[in-house]
């Protein structure tokens, strides 16, 4: 059953048309993720569906009496209300029933000797009791508690006034209220913002089990993978819809784009051929040929033209190192830090070795960014020591971009950091991050968060450091930019320590997880999915010898794991390159087959010979490419099996 239908919707702001021809529907029980680059109109579309704005053209049909909950709409929580009181208001009909039941109990006691009145009151009491049970009136307090705790609102906050909460806490409270209302359709714009990993995981599981429909805007690809059943990509003012989660969407989008581009190119080729024939007929200047030309022109004019598939511009870059470091990259011993008498963390111990790729996670406020500032010598620890290895060059990405000078232009900011580079090389580097033409003269202060992030990444790329400390590097980046960043880090030959809440990002780059708490650090081998499996079985610290293993053997085992991880990455990269080469080879064979199928080719014997020889070479090359792919995949499987515990 279709709950919401969007047809030919257009919306402009001044001369800027944001939505051109949006058409799609949301089915009962469907959970749809809405994605696209920043500024493409996702939030505008959500506001139109939520009824906050009206389309310029087209229509949005919603089923009669459809209950829609929109996260951005819930901003009417009274500041004087308590957290618990604000949640109770959601259950006002149940509370009214409860009050009436309490009144009936008193009245029954008062009219105990009046048989007629007792029968009447008892009938009403029984009817309301059944209604109370039907509306799950006995469970609402537990439900409120479960939702609040799940979203990270602790019990000691239940009695606090809403006006005393931070912006992030109010957002979580609004989200809790929305979930407790249980509308038939949930509209959610970036619901995982202001949530830590534990709360995101709770929300993810809640929405997976949610019986209603969902339309959600999110940059959290792991969340979209686990919650959504369909994906809608906003591109060129339209919505292209795909069945499946985010990972399935990626594969289908690539195949869909290639198919549409091929159809467009074939049609353009056919149009060009028809035009050539028409011109040739007209050149004969005979009545019969002119009529034939006009007939063909009419058919051509009636042809429904395919639009050229649109594809957004993407950043493209790679990280490199200017020199190799020694075996050890970094050692942290017994680190402790306090602010105003409050201890943020203590007993932080860990080691990084050359080639390690580590994700640092933990609850908000535990001091992860503070730890990075200590490593960068911008904060002083209360206790403990930090030691870097030989030839370690540190590159730091600050999620808040505090190192950028707001008064400088984009070009000045980067060029001043690398004055020895020629301007053409600096502009070339900025071009990789989509700063071209007059874009490079824009002031840093005028840039969006994502644009500032791209400037910072440009500087980081040019530095060529061999140890990267990345503090939430995917924040503010669109999804395609995140994919490119992950590819660049995958091929990076140095060492990485990254703070991130982006679980998809962690899965793609990390081979070790460090979970930071206020009393130390717990380590897990593997990516985020491996961490989820093992978190109830924490890896013993390095000095624990209960298994009988010596410290030397543990060091050797970890070195072997790092070497295997590096080997697996190399083999996966080789397999990926072989797949790309096979794809290019198949496209080349198809082009040659098309040329050899054209009778006009054989009018030129030299061309025929050249094409035939090229076709044979591509066929021979195809066999070797498949052999290379098979060998790389087999070697990768063997390495992965060897890496299994």
KOLZA-855993 format. One record per residue (C-alpha): y negated, z negated, x. Coordinates in nm, 4 decimals. Layout:
% residues N
Y	Z	X
...
END
This chain:
% residues 645
0.0000	0.0000	0.0000
-0.3429	0.0980	0.1306
-0.5836	-0.1990	0.1251
-0.8881	-0.0370	0.2904
-0.9674	0.3338	0.3098
-1.2489	0.4696	0.5301
-1.3408	0.8344	0.4620
-1.5914	1.0557	0.6465
-1.8166	0.7632	0.7344
-2.1347	0.8329	0.9302
-2.3880	0.5836	1.0636
-2.7006	0.6370	1.2713
-2.9602	0.4108	1.4244
-3.2756	0.6172	1.4574
-3.1858	0.9427	1.6323
-2.8626	0.7956	1.7707
-2.5569	0.8826	1.5593
-2.2985	0.6159	1.6369
-2.0302	0.7090	1.3812
-1.9881	1.0805	1.3082
-1.6817	1.1275	1.0907
-1.4682	0.8138	1.0796
-1.1590	0.8440	0.8612
-0.8577	0.6094	0.8577
-0.6811	0.3549	0.6368
-0.5443	0.0026	0.6750
-0.2106	-0.0671	0.5079
-0.0777	-0.3946	0.3707
0.0736	-0.5958	0.6560
-0.0663	-0.3588	0.9211
-0.2207	-0.5068	1.2348
-0.4548	-0.2540	1.3918
-0.6333	-0.2846	1.7235
-0.9682	-0.1064	1.7562
-1.0648	-0.0045	2.1093
-1.3157	0.2184	2.2868
-1.5836	0.2049	2.5539
-1.8726	-0.0384	2.5187
-2.1366	0.0949	2.2791
-1.9083	0.3420	2.0991
-1.9610	0.1774	1.7580
-1.6642	-0.0582	1.7143
-1.8720	-0.3543	1.5959
-2.0838	-0.1268	1.3740
-1.7677	-0.0028	1.2006
-1.6447	-0.3609	1.1587
-1.9764	-0.4632	1.0016
-1.9545	-0.1688	0.7592
-1.6039	-0.2685	0.6510
-1.7128	-0.6324	0.6242
-1.9980	-0.5278	0.3941
-2.2797	-0.6424	0.6231
-2.4135	-0.2855	0.6439
-2.3782	0.0357	0.4426
-2.2777	0.3808	0.5774
-2.5300	0.6670	0.5759
-2.2588	0.9028	0.4482
-1.8958	0.8742	0.3428
-1.7388	0.5768	0.1672
-1.5274	0.2672	0.2299
-1.2870	0.1816	-0.0521
-1.1341	-0.1657	-0.0785
-0.8725	-0.2798	-0.3273
-1.0098	-0.4748	-0.6208
-1.0391	-0.8503	-0.5571
-0.9319	-0.7989	-0.1932
-1.0038	-1.1161	0.0055
-1.1495	-1.0204	0.3437
-1.2270	-1.2703	0.6190
-1.4744	-1.1582	0.8861
-1.5156	-1.3821	1.1896
-1.8763	-1.2762	1.2526
-1.9695	-1.3729	0.8949
-1.8721	-1.7383	0.9300
-2.1940	-1.8841	1.0657
-2.2754	-2.1139	0.7758
-2.1075	-2.4319	0.9019
-2.3632	-2.7066	0.8450
-2.4763	-2.8744	1.1708
-2.4590	-3.2174	1.0040
-2.0975	-3.1657	0.8981
-1.8182	-3.3146	1.1068
-1.5522	-3.0884	1.2525
-1.2930	-3.2310	1.0121
-1.5312	-3.2171	0.7173
-1.6113	-2.8507	0.7824
-1.2392	-2.7693	0.7699
-1.1858	-2.9731	0.4528
-1.4333	-2.7495	0.2687
-1.1820	-2.4632	0.2967
-0.9428	-2.6687	0.0814
-1.1961	-2.7713	-0.1854
-0.9770	-2.6395	-0.4762
-0.6842	-2.8496	-0.3492
-0.9094	-3.1523	-0.2990
-1.0388	-3.1100	-0.6566
-0.6791	-3.1121	-0.7811
-0.6098	-3.4247	-0.5772
-0.9153	-3.6008	-0.7219
-0.8039	-3.5121	-1.0760
-0.4512	-3.6395	-1.0062
-0.5969	-3.9689	-0.8814
-0.8041	-3.9931	-1.2006
-0.4974	-3.9236	-1.4159
-0.3016	-4.2002	-1.2425
-0.5782	-4.4459	-1.3312
-0.5947	-4.3190	-1.6904
-0.2163	-4.3429	-1.7307
-0.2324	-4.7058	-1.6257
-0.5170	-4.7701	-1.8684
-0.3377	-4.6044	-2.1661
0.0103	-4.7331	-2.0923
0.0464	-4.8713	-2.4484
-0.0838	-4.5567	-2.6197
0.2232	-4.3321	-2.6545
0.0361	-4.0214	-2.7749
-0.2286	-4.0409	-2.5026
0.0369	-4.1199	-2.2404
0.2339	-3.8073	-2.3371
-0.0800	-3.5931	-2.3177
-0.1854	-3.7342	-1.9797
0.1713	-3.7118	-1.8435
0.1922	-3.3430	-1.9390
-0.1363	-3.2694	-1.7610
-0.0254	-3.4792	-1.4619
0.3030	-3.2906	-1.4338
0.1304	-2.9522	-1.4638
-0.1280	-3.0378	-1.1969
0.1356	-3.1907	-0.9685
0.3308	-2.8648	-0.9796
0.0108	-2.6694	-0.9088
-0.0744	-2.9058	-0.6219
0.2693	-2.8513	-0.4683
0.2457	-2.4748	-0.5248
-0.0823	-2.4658	-0.3295
0.0845	-2.6701	-0.0510
-0.1490	-2.9609	-0.1183
0.0771	-3.2016	0.0683
0.0460	-2.9989	0.3910
-0.3240	-2.9188	0.4259
-0.4062	-3.2057	0.6632
-0.1235	-3.1089	0.8966
-0.2319	-2.7461	0.8756
-0.5910	-2.8320	0.9719
-0.4704	-3.0441	1.2627
-0.2339	-2.7735	1.3885
-0.4986	-2.4988	1.3831
-0.7678	-2.7134	1.5492
-0.5353	-2.8347	1.8244
-0.3950	-2.4860	1.8743
-0.7455	-2.3490	1.9376
-0.8220	-2.6213	2.1899
-1.0258	-2.8543	1.9649
-0.8908	-3.1989	2.0574
-0.8472	-3.4936	1.8185
-1.1388	-3.6819	1.9728
-1.3655	-3.3965	1.8540
-1.2598	-3.4196	1.4873
-1.5297	-3.6767	1.4050
-1.8069	-3.5059	1.6027
-2.1018	-3.3404	1.4299
-2.0968	-2.9603	1.4423
-2.4527	-2.9591	1.5754
-2.3375	-3.1353	1.8942
-2.0825	-2.8631	1.9828
-2.1357	-2.5928	2.2453
-2.1578	-2.2261	2.1484
-1.7975	-2.1667	2.2551
-1.6762	-2.4694	2.0584
-1.8593	-2.3510	1.7455
-1.6992	-2.0081	1.7837
-1.3549	-2.1705	1.7978
-1.4418	-2.3808	1.4935
-1.5449	-2.0655	1.3033
-1.2170	-1.9033	1.4037
-1.0224	-2.2097	1.2853
-1.1985	-2.2003	0.9498
-1.1278	-1.8296	0.9119
-0.7552	-1.8776	0.9800
-0.7329	-2.1671	0.7337
-0.8841	-1.9495	0.4587
-0.5837	-1.7103	0.4892
-0.7551	-1.3957	0.3567
-0.5501	-1.0850	0.2817
-0.7355	-0.8948	0.5567
-0.8696	-1.0451	0.8789
-1.1561	-0.8663	1.0576
-1.1906	-1.0080	1.4086
-1.4351	-0.9048	1.6816
-1.3169	-1.0269	2.0251
-1.1358	-1.3370	1.8889
-1.0038	-1.4407	2.2328
-1.3557	-1.4923	2.3739
-1.4214	-1.8603	2.4588
-1.0473	-1.9388	2.4488
-0.8405	-2.0517	2.7459
-0.4943	-1.9098	2.8098
-0.3157	-2.1799	2.6101
-0.5340	-2.1235	2.3037
-0.5044	-1.7437	2.3365
-0.1260	-1.7755	2.3434
-0.1355	-1.9957	2.0307
-0.3626	-1.7489	1.8455
-0.1427	-1.4585	1.9555
0.1680	-1.6242	1.8107
-0.0194	-1.7226	1.4920
-0.1381	-1.3661	1.4271
0.2029	-1.2204	1.5102
0.3518	-1.4305	1.2282
0.0526	-1.3774	0.9947
0.1590	-1.2122	0.6679
-0.1738	-1.0446	0.5966
-0.3399	-0.7398	0.7522
-0.5546	-0.7421	1.0642
-0.8247	-0.5215	1.2140
-0.9199	-0.6552	1.5551
-1.1584	-0.5465	1.8307
-1.0351	-0.6736	2.1652
-1.0376	-0.5968	2.5370
-0.7337	-0.8221	2.5846
-0.4585	-0.5651	2.6339
-0.1809	-0.8254	2.6550
-0.2988	-0.9654	2.3205
-0.3037	-0.6145	2.1678
0.0454	-0.5481	2.3040
0.1916	-0.8559	2.1381
-0.0004	-0.8566	1.8069
-0.0827	-0.4984	1.7004
0.1419	-0.2477	1.5260
-0.1124	0.0373	1.5339
-0.4078	0.1279	1.7560
-0.7333	0.3051	1.6736
-0.9337	0.4576	1.9589
-1.3021	0.5268	1.8947
-1.4040	0.8413	2.0796
-1.6942	1.0734	2.0083
-1.7901	0.8895	1.6900
-1.4425	0.9264	1.5369
-1.1245	0.7163	1.5192
-0.7936	0.8517	1.6482
-0.5064	0.6396	1.5196
-0.1692	0.5848	1.6918
0.1423	0.3986	1.5791
0.2536	0.1296	1.8237
0.0991	-0.1376	2.0437
-0.1415	-0.0842	2.3333
0.1183	0.0218	2.5928
0.2735	0.2700	2.3492
-0.0752	0.3953	2.2609
-0.1472	0.4701	2.6277
0.1565	0.6956	2.6555
0.0956	0.8670	2.3209
-0.2757	0.9176	2.3913
-0.1988	1.0993	2.7179
0.0609	1.3201	2.5484
-0.1668	1.3811	2.2473
-0.4632	1.4731	2.4688
-0.2519	1.7143	2.6730
-0.1112	1.8791	2.3572
-0.4554	1.9157	2.1970
-0.6071	2.0491	2.5191
-0.3247	2.3024	2.5551
-0.3693	2.4158	2.1928
-0.7463	2.4460	2.2476
-0.7029	2.6470	2.5676
-0.4466	2.8783	2.4090
-0.6791	2.9383	2.1133
-0.9716	3.0081	2.3465
-0.7557	3.2546	2.5378
-0.6551	3.4263	2.2146
-1.0204	3.4396	2.1015
-1.1192	3.5988	2.4341
-0.8362	3.8524	2.4003
-0.9460	3.9428	2.0455
-1.3051	3.9836	2.1576
-1.1951	4.2152	2.4387
-0.9964	4.4285	2.1914
-1.2913	4.4373	1.9492
-1.5288	4.5480	2.2244
-1.2831	4.8169	2.3378
-1.2474	4.9515	1.9816
-1.6232	4.9595	1.9416
-1.6646	5.1409	2.2727
-1.4594	5.4321	2.1348
-1.7453	5.4864	1.8844
-1.5196	5.6472	1.6235
-1.5164	5.5643	1.2562
-1.1523	5.4560	1.2577
-1.1904	5.2355	1.5673
-1.5152	5.0828	1.4358
-1.3406	4.9901	1.1067
-1.0554	4.8359	1.3068
-1.3072	4.6401	1.5151
-1.4838	4.5121	1.2036
-1.1532	4.4114	1.0458
-1.0530	4.2156	1.3544
-1.3996	4.0556	1.3734
-1.3679	3.9314	1.0129
-1.0320	3.7718	1.0923
-1.1804	3.6151	1.4037
-1.4784	3.4791	1.2101
-1.2443	3.3152	0.9567
-1.0360	3.1490	1.2277
-1.0603	2.7704	1.2117
-1.1804	2.6759	1.5586
-1.0250	2.3801	1.7365
-1.2662	2.1297	1.8895
-1.2300	2.0735	2.2613
-1.0638	1.7311	2.3055
-1.3111	1.4709	2.4272
-1.2381	1.2404	2.7169
-1.4709	0.9656	2.8371
-1.5868	0.9649	3.1970
-1.3947	0.7112	3.4040
-1.4724	0.5265	3.7231
-1.2490	0.6192	4.0164
-1.2316	0.4341	4.3444
-1.0024	0.2746	4.6008
-1.0201	-0.0351	4.8198
-0.9488	-0.0137	5.1916
-0.9715	-0.2508	5.4908
-1.1591	-0.2023	5.8167
-0.9082	-0.4079	6.0182
-0.5777	-0.5874	5.9793
-0.5565	-0.9661	5.9612
-0.2948	-1.1916	6.1200
0.0110	-1.3304	5.9424
-0.1799	-1.6194	5.7828
-0.4775	-1.5460	5.5577
-0.5850	-1.8856	5.4229
-0.4707	-2.2489	5.4131
-0.6183	-2.5155	5.1837
-0.5272	-2.8820	5.2386
-0.5925	-3.1826	5.0122
-0.9103	-3.0384	4.8607
-1.1088	-3.2589	4.6235
-1.4407	-3.2060	4.4441
-1.6536	-3.4222	4.2135
-1.9826	-3.3761	4.0307
-2.1934	-3.6770	3.9268
-1.9040	-3.9136	3.9769
-1.6591	-3.7027	3.7734
-1.3652	-3.5632	3.9704
-1.3136	-3.1946	3.8878
-0.9943	-3.1525	4.0909
-0.7985	-3.3302	4.3633
-0.5017	-3.2710	4.5939
-0.5343	-2.8927	4.5912
-0.2965	-2.7443	4.8488
-0.1868	-2.3843	4.8964
-0.1353	-2.1090	5.1534
-0.2010	-1.7366	5.1442
-0.0331	-1.5009	5.3857
-0.1130	-1.1408	5.4675
-0.0276	-0.9135	5.1742
-0.0099	-1.1925	4.9126
-0.1335	-1.1013	4.5652
-0.2000	-1.4224	4.3761
-0.3454	-1.4948	4.0324
-0.5199	-1.8306	3.9866
-0.5074	-1.9604	3.6288
-0.5719	-2.2903	3.4551
-0.7668	-2.4470	3.1683
-1.1421	-2.3953	3.1383
-1.3424	-2.6504	3.3370
-1.0688	-2.7326	3.5851
-1.2797	-2.5982	3.8744
-1.1374	-2.2557	3.9581
-1.4793	-2.0965	4.0210
-1.5891	-2.4104	4.2096
-1.2862	-2.3685	4.4352
-1.3968	-2.0121	4.5123
-1.7481	-2.1331	4.5958
-1.5957	-2.3845	4.8388
-1.3922	-2.1046	4.9998
-1.7151	-1.9027	5.0300
-1.8931	-2.2058	5.1845
-2.1366	-2.2233	4.8913
-2.0138	-2.5683	4.7883
-1.8978	-2.8571	5.0061
-1.5717	-3.0376	4.9188
-1.5643	-3.4170	4.8965
-1.2424	-3.4175	5.0935
-0.9928	-3.1774	5.2443
-1.0063	-2.8706	5.4659
-1.0126	-2.4910	5.4424
-0.8817	-2.2764	5.7284
-0.8892	-1.8960	5.7453
-0.6561	-1.6897	5.9599
-0.7318	-1.4484	6.2431
-0.9460	-1.1403	6.1633
-0.9938	-1.2409	5.7982
-1.2880	-1.0638	5.6292
-1.3713	-1.2120	5.2872
-1.4920	-1.0050	4.9948
-1.6129	-1.2036	4.6912
-1.6600	-1.0787	4.3341
-1.8679	-1.3225	4.1251
-1.8160	-1.2845	3.7496
-2.1801	-1.3875	3.6886
-2.3195	-1.1347	3.9435
-2.5553	-1.3969	4.0874
-2.5692	-1.2110	4.4204
-2.7432	-0.9113	4.2625
-3.1217	-0.8911	4.2971
-3.2574	-0.8269	3.9473
-3.5827	-0.6747	4.0821
-3.4099	-0.3999	4.2794
-3.2879	-0.0642	4.1582
-2.9176	0.0198	4.1648
-2.9665	0.2399	4.4722
-3.1756	-0.0229	4.6542
-2.9247	-0.2982	4.5819
-2.6363	-0.1065	4.7379
-2.8262	0.0709	5.0166
-2.9945	-0.2510	5.1346
-2.6505	-0.4061	5.1721
-2.5368	-0.1092	5.3860
-2.8530	0.0192	5.5603
-2.6580	0.2154	5.8216
-2.5076	0.4464	5.5585
-2.6725	0.7753	5.4701
-2.8247	0.7927	5.1215
-2.5857	1.0715	5.0252
-2.2866	0.8487	5.0978
-2.4344	0.5558	4.9025
-2.5073	0.7844	4.6065
-2.1583	0.9286	4.6357
-2.0100	0.5790	4.6158
-2.2275	0.4981	4.3134
-2.1160	0.8258	4.1549
-1.7570	0.7010	4.1643
-1.8750	0.4172	3.9381
-2.0582	0.6538	3.6983
-2.4089	0.6034	3.8394
-2.5460	0.9550	3.8771
-2.8850	1.1278	3.8652
-3.1662	0.8969	3.7589
-2.9145	0.6194	3.6767
-2.9406	0.5003	4.0380
-3.3103	0.4183	3.9925
-3.2539	0.1801	3.6991
-3.3436	-0.1842	3.7645
-3.0534	-0.4283	3.7899
-3.2295	-0.6446	3.5295
-3.2019	-0.3591	3.2757
-2.8257	-0.3123	3.3191
-2.5529	-0.4368	3.0863
-2.2877	-0.6808	3.2052
-2.0404	-0.3979	3.2564
-2.2910	-0.1915	3.4562
-2.3748	-0.4876	3.6805
-2.0020	-0.5357	3.7345
-1.9734	-0.1747	3.8496
-2.2596	-0.2242	4.0988
-2.0825	-0.5313	4.2396
-1.7556	-0.3365	4.2675
-1.9376	-0.0564	4.4507
-2.0587	-0.3041	4.7137
-1.7135	-0.4625	4.7360
-1.5515	-0.1225	4.7901
-1.7924	-0.0303	5.0707
-1.7399	-0.3623	5.2543
-1.3692	-0.2913	5.3232
-1.2766	-0.6609	5.3483
-0.9103	-0.7560	5.3866
-0.9145	-1.0738	5.1700
-1.0540	-1.0302	4.8187
-1.1586	-1.3345	4.6132
-1.2070	-1.2005	4.2606
-1.3534	-1.4246	3.9881
-1.2706	-1.2688	3.6478
-1.3094	-0.9098	3.7771
-1.2145	-0.7453	3.4454
-1.4843	-0.9230	3.2426
-1.7380	-0.6755	3.0970
-1.5286	-0.3729	3.2061
-1.3973	-0.1327	2.9435
-1.0243	-0.0742	2.9261
-1.0156	0.2476	3.1259
-1.2226	0.0876	3.4035
-0.9774	-0.2024	3.4083
-0.6892	0.0408	3.4491
-0.8620	0.2052	3.7466
-0.9366	-0.1357	3.9029
-0.5700	-0.2309	3.8661
-0.4595	0.0938	4.0311
-0.7046	0.0339	4.3177
-0.5759	-0.3216	4.3705
-0.2156	-0.2009	4.3461
-0.2742	0.0285	4.6459
-0.4931	-0.2231	4.8359
-0.3319	-0.3070	5.1741
-0.4978	-0.6494	5.2052
-0.4631	-0.9919	5.0390
-0.5846	-1.0808	4.6875
-0.6630	-1.4116	4.5172
-0.7984	-1.3544	4.1663
-0.9100	-1.5890	3.8880
-0.8326	-1.4215	3.5567
-0.7614	-1.4822	3.1887
-0.6571	-1.1161	3.1553
-0.2799	-1.1437	3.1298
-0.2255	-0.7668	3.1330
-0.4270	-0.7467	3.4557
-0.2262	-1.0337	3.6072
0.0990	-0.8597	3.5178
-0.0090	-0.5440	3.7003
-0.1295	-0.6863	4.0307
0.0157	-1.0354	4.0909
0.3400	-1.1315	4.2596
0.2579	-1.5036	4.2474
0.0866	-1.7334	3.9957
-0.0959	-2.0541	4.0909
-0.1735	-2.2859	3.7987
-0.4632	-2.5190	3.8782
-0.4886	-2.8615	3.7163
-0.7162	-3.1568	3.7853
-0.4435	-3.3173	3.9960
-0.3352	-3.0206	4.2070
-0.1675	-2.6820	4.1999
0.1693	-2.5556	4.0731
0.3067	-2.2233	4.1989
0.5351	-1.9676	4.0331
0.6825	-1.6558	4.1903
0.6293	-1.3352	3.9912
0.3727	-1.1980	3.7446
0.2475	-1.3508	3.4190
0.5599	-1.2708	3.2175
0.7716	-1.4324	3.4904
0.5429	-1.7376	3.4795
0.5942	-1.7724	3.1028
0.9694	-1.7761	3.1573
0.9571	-2.0236	3.4450
0.6744	-2.2599	3.3550
0.9171	-2.5197	3.2206
1.1027	-2.4908	3.5530
0.8193	-2.5250	3.8092
0.8815	-2.4063	4.1625
0.9249	-2.7122	4.3898
0.6473	-2.7655	4.6452
0.6999	-2.6427	4.9971
0.7814	-2.9868	5.1378
1.0484	-3.0642	4.8746
1.3911	-3.0390	5.0384
1.6176	-3.1479	4.7507
1.8029	-2.8176	4.7642
1.8947	-2.8777	5.1271
1.6811	-2.5866	5.2458
1.4725	-2.6436	5.5579
1.1023	-2.5636	5.5703
1.1804	-2.2821	5.8137
1.4289	-2.1238	5.5747
1.1808	-2.1553	5.2869
0.9145	-1.9796	5.4931
1.1612	-1.7044	5.5811
1.2613	-1.6658	5.2167
0.8980	-1.6337	5.1050
0.8303	-1.3797	5.3783
1.1344	-1.1817	5.2603
1.0025	-1.1957	4.9015
0.6611	-1.0662	5.0133
0.8201	-0.7842	5.2113
1.0412	-0.6920	4.9160
0.7376	-0.6992	4.6852
0.5482	-0.4663	4.9191
0.8533	-0.2369	4.9420
0.8871	-0.2253	4.5615
0.5173	-0.1365	4.5247
0.5544	0.1444	4.7796
0.8617	0.2840	4.6027
0.6942	0.2671	4.2615
0.3940	0.4493	4.4025
0.6232	0.7160	4.5517
0.8020	0.7585	4.2183
0.4684	0.7854	4.0376
0.3451	1.0530	4.2801
0.6716	1.2442	4.2375
0.6295	1.2345	3.8580
0.2745	1.3686	3.8894
0.3924	1.6448	4.1217
0.6718	1.7358	3.8762
0.4185	1.7565	3.5955
0.1953	1.9861	3.7995
0.4988	2.1944	3.8994
0.6046	2.2359	3.5347
0.2525	2.3413	3.4358
0.2489	2.5964	3.7197
0.5901	2.7330	3.6156
0.4693	2.7683	3.2569
0.1625	2.9644	3.3752
0.3783	3.1939	3.5880
0.6275	3.2475	3.3048
0.3408	3.3447	3.0738
0.2067	3.5924	3.3298
0.5511	3.7404	3.3942
0.6075	3.7766	3.0187
0.2948	3.9921	2.9887
0.3880	4.3653	3.0066
0.0513	4.4405	3.1663
0.1606	4.2485	3.4772
0.4178	4.5125	3.5666
0.1543	4.7831	3.5882
0.0625	4.6278	3.9258
0.3698	4.6167	4.1517
0.1968	4.4019	4.4170
0.0973	4.1447	4.1531
0.4491	4.1480	4.0092
0.5975	4.0785	4.3536
0.3486	3.7981	4.4223
0.4116	3.6287	4.0874
0.7899	3.6600	4.1185
0.7869	3.5095	4.4676
0.5592	3.2263	4.3530
0.7899	3.1570	4.0577
1.0959	3.1316	4.2867
0.9099	2.8985	4.5221
0.8074	2.6705	4.2361
1.1656	2.6640	4.1063
1.2941	2.5634	4.4499
1.0173	2.3049	4.4809
1.1073	2.1592	4.1418
1.4591	2.0779	4.2558
1.3330	1.8963	4.5666
1.0763	1.7051	4.3597
1.3415	1.5810	4.1182
1.5573	1.4778	4.4148
1.2638	1.2827	4.5596
1.1981	1.1127	4.2246
1.5636	1.0187	4.1813
1.5816	0.8791	4.5366
1.2626	0.6720	4.4912
1.3776	0.5328	4.1552
1.7232	0.4472	4.2935
1.5746	0.2735	4.5981
1.3302	0.0876	4.3706
1.6153	-0.0340	4.1476
1.8061	-0.1592	4.4505
1.4996	-0.3432	4.5817
1.4309	-0.4980	4.2389
1.7939	-0.6140	4.2126
1.7681	-0.7653	4.5610
1.4499	-0.9453	4.4579
1.6187	-1.1085	4.1570
1.6762	-1.4842	4.2084
END
